[in-house]
């Protein structure tokens, strides 16, 4: 088989890239190691920056998002028993975020690709990348017991942190930056109305908590937990009791509880791979970087990679702009490190790292400082709604 772009991974970044290229007449094939049901079963965050929303609309998959998504003008930071609202709309000149689950984004993209008839392979085994430093890269894999080879112009590695794309790069050719945090997030999903119509990020001496949502009757809550904890250690009642303890009194009193329909523990890490391009192979999204979810940047950062690569490839094929291809990593990394910084900062001021009371007081002072001035609130708001994409030209 031959195509212009081989895309490894059918998560939101791979499917979004494929959809945008397809609309520009650029042929692509998506190769995914897991089944469609497995891909859709992954529970992920759902706070979309305006840049991500715009890109989904450009891909002509934004109709359900605009109909069912929840626009948020702000969010709250909780500390010392009080709530401080960050007015995103007022502080950023009208920008907002939208709550729309990553699973829903993936489903919309899957449906659009199926309707278009573009070729996709799921449950692919033995995926391997070949000759991406040459002018003739290829991808081999097995599907339904049959061996396939896809010859292509470029390879987009959109297959996540554990995928084959980054692992195909010789260790001496790539530099890895990583910070692993000494705690996890215990998250539950419940069919209950959210405690607040906007997200609440809570700093508490017992640890971090987050109140989020998927819809008006589907809530997503998190509490910081030990990496040694197991899901079975946490009954629903224990979770709700702990969440109430970490919230301000008014929020705790209005919390409506119910049986969990999903419960999991996720570790937190910051991670960046440099560079993100190796010959004709590009790393996209989680294959190149991971952020702790505190800053709501994971999916959004992947979308900004897609924006950059899509426009580079569009101009390469439509205007023969070969000069832009080598700029992918440089352009992406400037925005990535700023998002890494914000996610690290949010994680640092909201989580319990030790029993040291000095550290707790420093966190409280930092939160009080930033939320007591227009400049501080504006800094938080500008980063939360997402920094502008860098033009490709």
C-alpha positions as CSV (number, residue, x, y, z in Angstrom):
1,X,0.0,0.0,0.0
2,X,1.0,3.6,-0.6
3,X,-0.1,6.8,1.0
4,X,1.2,10.3,1.7
5,X,1.1,10.2,5.5
6,X,1.0,7.1,7.7
7,X,-0.5,7.9,11.1
8,X,0.4,5.6,14.0
9,X,-2.3,5.7,16.6
10,X,-6.1,6.3,16.5
11,X,-6.5,8.5,19.6
12,X,-7.7,12.0,19.3
13,X,-4.4,13.4,17.9
14,X,-4.0,10.8,15.2
15,X,-7.7,11.0,14.1
16,X,-7.7,14.8,14.2
17,X,-4.6,14.9,12.1
18,X,-6.0,12.4,9.6
19,X,-9.3,14.3,9.4
20,X,-7.6,17.6,8.7
21,X,-5.3,16.2,6.1
22,X,-8.1,14.3,4.4
23,X,-10.1,17.5,4.1
24,X,-7.1,19.0,2.2
25,X,-6.9,16.1,-0.1
26,X,-3.8,14.6,1.5
27,X,-4.0,10.8,1.6
28,X,-3.4,9.1,4.9
29,X,-3.8,5.7,6.6
30,X,-4.3,5.3,10.4
31,X,-2.8,2.3,12.1
32,X,-3.9,1.5,15.7
33,X,-2.7,-1.3,17.9
34,X,-5.9,-1.5,20.0
35,X,-9.5,-2.1,19.1
36,X,-12.0,0.8,18.6
37,X,-13.8,-0.2,21.7
38,X,-10.6,-0.1,23.7
39,X,-9.7,3.3,22.4
40,X,-13.2,4.6,23.3
41,X,-13.1,3.0,26.8
42,X,-10.2,5.2,27.9
43,X,-11.4,7.8,30.4
44,X,-9.6,11.1,29.9
45,X,-10.1,14.7,30.7
46,X,-12.4,17.0,28.9
47,X,-11.5,20.7,29.2
48,X,-11.0,22.1,25.7
49,X,-9.1,25.3,25.0
50,X,-10.6,27.7,22.4
51,X,-7.7,26.7,20.0
52,X,-8.7,23.0,20.3
53,X,-12.4,23.9,19.7
54,X,-11.5,25.9,16.6
55,X,-9.4,23.1,15.2
56,X,-12.3,20.6,15.7
57,X,-14.6,22.9,13.9
58,X,-12.1,23.3,11.1
59,X,-12.1,19.5,10.9
60,X,-15.9,19.6,10.6
61,X,-16.5,17.5,13.7
62,X,-17.6,20.3,16.1
63,X,-21.3,20.1,15.7
64,X,-22.0,17.8,18.6
65,X,-19.4,19.5,20.7
66,X,-21.1,22.9,20.2
67,X,-24.5,21.4,21.0
68,X,-23.6,19.3,24.0
69,X,-20.4,20.9,25.4
70,X,-20.5,23.2,28.4
71,X,-18.8,26.6,28.0
72,X,-17.0,27.7,31.2
73,X,-16.3,31.4,31.7
74,X,-14.1,30.7,34.8
75,X,-13.0,28.3,37.5
76,X,-12.3,28.4,41.2
77,X,-9.2,27.9,43.4
78,X,-10.0,26.8,46.9
79,X,-7.5,27.3,49.8
80,X,-7.8,28.2,53.5
81,X,-11.5,27.4,53.4
82,X,-12.3,30.0,50.8
83,X,-13.0,30.1,47.0
84,X,-11.3,32.5,44.6
85,X,-12.8,32.6,41.2
86,X,-10.6,33.1,38.1
87,X,-12.8,34.9,35.6
88,X,-11.4,33.6,32.3
89,X,-13.8,35.6,30.1
90,X,-13.1,39.0,31.7
91,X,-9.3,38.4,32.2
92,X,-8.5,37.2,28.7
93,X,-10.7,39.5,26.5
94,X,-13.5,37.1,26.1
95,X,-11.8,33.7,25.9
96,X,-13.4,30.6,27.6
97,X,-12.9,26.9,27.8
98,X,-15.4,24.1,27.1
99,X,-16.1,20.9,29.0
100,X,-16.5,18.1,26.5
101,X,-15.1,14.7,27.2
102,X,-12.1,13.4,25.3
103,X,-14.0,10.2,24.7
104,X,-16.7,12.2,22.9
105,X,-14.0,14.0,20.8
106,X,-12.6,10.6,19.8
107,X,-16.0,9.2,19.0
108,X,-16.8,12.2,16.8
109,X,-13.5,11.8,14.9
110,X,-14.0,8.1,14.6
111,X,-17.5,8.6,13.1
112,X,-16.3,11.2,10.7
113,X,-13.4,9.0,9.5
114,X,-15.8,6.0,9.0
115,X,-18.2,8.1,7.0
116,X,-15.4,9.4,4.8
117,X,-14.2,5.9,3.9
118,X,-10.5,6.8,4.7
119,X,-8.5,3.6,5.5
120,X,-7.9,2.6,9.1
121,X,-6.5,-0.5,10.7
122,X,-7.3,-1.4,14.3
123,X,-5.9,-4.2,16.4
124,X,-2.7,-4.0,14.4
125,X,0.1,-6.3,15.7
126,X,3.8,-6.0,15.3
127,X,3.8,-2.4,14.1
128,X,7.2,-1.3,13.0
129,X,8.6,1.9,11.5
130,X,11.2,1.7,8.8
131,X,13.7,4.0,7.1
132,X,12.2,7.3,8.4
133,X,15.6,9.0,7.9
134,X,15.4,8.2,4.2
135,X,13.2,9.6,1.4
136,X,11.2,6.4,1.5
137,X,9.8,5.6,5.0
138,X,7.4,2.8,5.6
139,X,5.4,1.1,8.3
140,X,4.8,-2.7,8.6
141,X,2.2,-4.4,10.7
142,X,0.0,-7.4,10.8
143,X,-3.8,-7.2,10.6
144,X,-6.1,-10.3,10.8
145,X,-3.1,-12.5,10.3
146,X,-2.0,-10.7,7.1
147,X,1.3,-8.8,6.9
148,X,1.0,-5.3,5.4
149,X,3.6,-2.7,4.4
150,X,2.6,1.0,3.9
151,X,5.0,3.1,1.9
152,X,4.6,6.8,2.6
153,X,6.2,10.2,2.4
154,X,5.9,10.9,6.1
155,X,5.1,9.1,9.4
156,X,3.2,10.8,12.3
157,X,3.7,9.1,15.6
158,X,0.5,9.7,17.5
159,X,0.6,6.5,19.6
160,X,1.1,7.9,23.1
161,X,3.7,7.6,25.8
162,X,4.0,3.8,25.5
163,X,3.8,3.6,21.7
164,X,6.2,2.3,19.2
165,X,7.0,5.6,17.5
166,X,9.3,7.1,20.1
167,X,10.8,3.7,20.9
168,X,11.9,3.4,17.3
169,X,14.3,6.3,17.7
170,X,17.8,5.3,18.8
171,X,18.4,6.4,22.4
172,X,21.5,8.4,21.5
173,X,19.3,10.6,19.1
174,X,16.8,11.7,21.6
175,X,16.9,13.6,24.9
176,X,14.3,12.9,27.6
177,X,13.2,15.3,30.4
178,X,11.1,13.9,33.1
179,X,9.7,14.6,36.6
180,X,7.6,11.9,38.3
181,X,5.4,13.1,41.1
182,X,5.2,11.2,44.4
183,X,1.4,10.9,44.4
184,X,-1.5,9.9,42.2
185,X,-5.1,11.0,41.5
186,X,-8.0,8.8,42.5
187,X,-10.8,9.7,40.2
188,X,-14.5,8.6,40.2
189,X,-17.3,9.1,37.7
190,X,-20.8,9.3,39.2
191,X,-24.3,10.0,37.7
192,X,-24.8,13.0,40.0
193,X,-25.2,16.7,39.3
194,X,-21.8,18.6,39.7
195,X,-21.2,20.4,43.0
196,X,-20.5,23.5,41.0
197,X,-21.2,24.7,37.5
198,X,-17.5,25.5,37.2
199,X,-14.4,23.5,38.1
200,X,-13.0,23.7,41.6
201,X,-9.3,23.1,42.2
202,X,-8.7,22.6,46.0
203,X,-5.5,22.9,48.1
204,X,-5.9,21.3,51.5
205,X,-3.6,20.2,54.2
206,X,-4.8,16.6,53.5
207,X,-4.1,16.9,49.8
208,X,-5.4,18.1,46.5
209,X,-9.0,17.7,45.2
210,X,-10.8,18.6,42.0
211,X,-14.4,18.9,41.2
212,X,-15.2,18.5,37.5
213,X,-18.0,17.3,35.3
214,X,-18.9,15.7,32.0
215,X,-22.5,16.9,31.8
216,X,-25.3,18.3,34.0
217,X,-25.8,14.8,35.4
218,X,-22.4,13.3,35.1
219,X,-19.7,14.4,37.6
220,X,-16.0,13.7,37.7
221,X,-14.2,14.1,41.0
222,X,-10.6,13.5,42.1
223,X,-8.6,13.4,45.3
224,X,-4.8,13.1,45.7
225,X,-3.8,9.7,47.0
226,X,-0.7,7.7,47.7
227,X,1.0,5.8,44.8
228,X,0.8,2.8,47.1
229,X,-3.0,3.0,47.3
230,X,-5.2,0.6,45.4
231,X,-8.7,1.3,44.0
232,X,-10.1,-1.4,46.3
233,X,-8.8,0.5,49.3
234,X,-11.3,3.3,48.5
235,X,-14.9,2.6,49.1
236,X,-17.3,5.1,47.6
237,X,-18.1,6.3,51.1
238,X,-14.5,6.8,52.0
239,X,-14.0,8.8,48.8
240,X,-17.0,11.1,49.4
241,X,-15.9,11.7,53.0
242,X,-12.4,12.6,51.9
243,X,-13.7,14.9,49.2
244,X,-16.0,16.8,51.5
245,X,-13.1,17.3,54.0
246,X,-10.9,18.9,51.3
247,X,-13.6,21.3,50.0
248,X,-14.8,24.6,51.5
249,X,-17.7,24.3,53.8
250,X,-20.4,25.6,51.4
251,X,-19.3,23.4,48.6
252,X,-19.1,20.3,50.8
253,X,-22.6,21.0,52.1
254,X,-24.0,21.0,48.6
255,X,-22.2,17.9,47.3
256,X,-24.6,15.3,46.0
257,X,-23.1,11.8,46.2
258,X,-24.0,8.5,44.5
259,X,-22.5,5.2,43.4
260,X,-19.4,5.4,41.3
261,X,-19.7,4.1,37.8
262,X,-15.9,4.2,37.2
263,X,-13.0,4.5,39.6
264,X,-9.3,4.6,38.9
265,X,-5.9,5.8,40.1
266,X,-3.6,7.7,37.7
267,X,0.1,8.6,38.4
268,X,1.3,12.0,37.5
269,X,4.4,13.0,35.5
270,X,5.9,15.8,33.5
271,X,7.8,14.5,30.4
272,X,9.2,16.0,27.2
273,X,11.2,14.3,24.4
274,X,13.5,16.5,22.3
275,X,13.6,16.7,19.4
276,X,10.1,15.7,18.1
277,X,11.2,15.1,14.5
278,X,13.5,12.4,13.1
279,X,13.9,12.6,9.4
280,X,10.4,12.1,8.0
281,X,8.9,10.9,11.3
282,X,7.2,13.3,13.7
283,X,6.2,12.7,17.3
284,X,2.8,14.1,18.2
285,X,1.0,14.5,21.5
286,X,1.7,12.1,24.3
287,X,4.4,10.3,22.2
288,X,6.5,13.5,22.8
289,X,5.2,15.0,26.0
290,X,3.1,14.3,29.1
291,X,1.8,16.9,31.5
292,X,0.1,16.3,34.9
293,X,-3.6,16.9,34.4
294,X,-3.7,19.8,36.9
295,X,-3.5,22.4,34.2
296,X,-5.9,20.8,31.8
297,X,-3.3,20.8,29.1
298,X,-2.9,17.1,27.9
299,X,-5.3,16.9,25.0
300,X,-4.9,20.6,24.2
301,X,-1.2,20.3,23.9
302,X,-1.6,17.4,21.5
303,X,-4.1,19.5,19.4
304,X,-1.5,22.3,19.1
305,X,1.0,19.7,17.8
306,X,-1.6,18.6,15.3
307,X,-2.2,22.2,14.2
308,X,1.5,22.7,13.6
309,X,2.1,19.5,11.7
310,X,-1.1,19.7,9.7
311,X,-0.2,23.2,8.4
312,X,3.3,22.2,7.7
313,X,2.2,19.2,5.6
314,X,-0.6,21.2,4.0
315,X,1.9,23.9,2.8
316,X,4.4,21.2,1.8
317,X,1.9,19.5,-0.5
318,X,0.0,22.5,-1.8
319,X,2.8,25.0,-2.1
320,X,5.9,22.7,-2.1
321,X,7.1,24.5,1.1
322,X,9.8,21.9,1.9
323,X,11.6,24.5,4.1
324,X,8.9,24.3,6.7
325,X,9.2,20.6,7.4
326,X,12.3,20.9,9.5
327,X,10.7,23.5,11.7
328,X,8.1,21.2,13.3
329,X,10.0,20.4,16.5
330,X,11.2,24.0,17.1
331,X,7.8,25.5,16.7
332,X,6.1,22.8,18.9
333,X,8.6,22.8,21.7
334,X,8.3,26.6,22.4
335,X,4.6,26.1,23.3
336,X,5.1,22.8,24.9
337,X,7.6,24.0,27.5
338,X,5.3,26.9,28.5
339,X,2.4,24.5,29.0
340,X,4.7,22.2,30.9
341,X,5.7,25.1,33.2
342,X,2.1,26.0,33.9
343,X,1.0,22.4,34.6
344,X,4.1,22.0,36.9
345,X,3.2,25.2,38.7
346,X,-0.4,24.3,39.2
347,X,0.7,20.9,40.5
348,X,3.3,22.4,42.8
349,X,0.9,24.9,44.5
350,X,-2.1,22.6,44.9
351,X,-0.7,19.2,46.0
352,X,0.7,17.9,49.3
353,X,4.3,16.9,48.8
354,X,5.2,16.2,52.4
355,X,4.1,16.7,56.0
356,X,6.2,19.9,56.2
357,X,3.9,22.7,57.5
358,X,6.3,25.3,56.1
359,X,5.6,24.0,52.6
360,X,1.8,24.2,53.2
361,X,2.1,27.8,54.3
362,X,4.2,28.7,51.2
363,X,1.5,27.2,49.0
364,X,-1.2,29.1,50.7
365,X,0.8,32.3,50.5
366,X,1.4,31.7,46.8
367,X,-2.3,31.2,46.1
368,X,-3.2,34.2,48.1
369,X,-0.6,36.3,46.3
370,X,-1.8,35.3,42.8
371,X,-5.5,35.6,43.5
372,X,-5.2,39.0,45.3
373,X,-4.0,40.9,42.2
374,X,-5.3,41.5,38.7
375,X,-1.8,40.7,37.3
376,X,-1.8,37.3,39.2
377,X,-5.3,36.3,38.1
378,X,-4.6,37.3,34.5
379,X,-1.4,35.2,34.4
380,X,-3.4,32.2,35.6
381,X,-6.3,32.9,33.2
382,X,-4.1,33.4,30.1
383,X,-2.3,30.1,30.6
384,X,-5.5,28.2,31.5
385,X,-7.4,29.2,28.3
386,X,-4.3,28.3,26.3
387,X,-1.5,30.4,24.8
388,X,-1.9,31.3,21.1
389,X,-0.8,28.9,18.4
390,X,2.3,30.0,16.5
391,X,1.6,30.7,12.9
392,X,3.3,28.3,10.3
393,X,4.6,30.4,7.5
